[in-house]
Amino acid sequence: MCGIIRRSYLDKIEKYIGKETIIVLVGQRRVGKSCMLQIVRNQKMSDSGNNVIFIDKEKREFDNIKNYNDL
């Protein structure tokens, strides 16, 4: 589904992973924000020792999550 891997963006995101920094991806609809996160997720899941949770709020199975307490 995610065909283009934008290495420069991934490098910028990865340097903040594991730090006390919140990264926000913003942009128009359908420019690849979700795909970028899926690529990061797949890379981190392939590394041993990582605990990765991906919540897609567009799927109904996650409708019960309304706030941080629900997580």
N, C-alpha and C positions, 0 to 999 in steps of 0.2 A: 504494500500500500504506500509506503514512504519510499519513493524512488531516489530522490536526490539527497545525498548526505552532505551537508554543509559543514565541512571540517572546521572552518574558522569560527562559526557560531558554537559548535560543540566544544571547542577548546576554551572559549570564553565562559561557557556554562560550567564546564568541568572544574575549572580552577576555584569555583566557589562551593562545590559539593563537599559536604562534610564540615563546613564552617558555619558559624552562627550568622549567616547571611541569608536573606530571603531574596530569591531571584524571581522576577516577574517578567513573563514573556507577553508582550503586547503587540498588536498589529491588526490589520483588517482581517475579515473573515476569509478563511480558506487560503492563507498564505504559508501554512506549515507549522504553526505553533504546536499543535497536538502531535504532529509527526516528529517534531524535534524532541519532544518529551518522550515519545515512544522509543526513539533511537537511544536516548540516554538511558531509559529504563532497560532496554534490551542489553546494552553494554554492561550495565551494572549488575544485571541478573546473571550474566555469564561469568562475572568475577566471583570467585568463591568468598564466602564470608559476608556478603552483602544481603541485607534484608530490604527488599524493594516492595513497596505497595503502590499500585497505580489505580486511582479512582477516577473513573470516567463519569462525570456528573450528567452526561447526556443519556446514560443508560438507566433504565428504571430500577435496576437492582440496587442502585445507590441512592434512591429517592429518600430513604429514611435518614440520611445524613444531612442534618440541618445546621449543625454548629460543631465547634471543636469538641464538645463533650460527647457527641455521637460518634466521633472517630475512635 
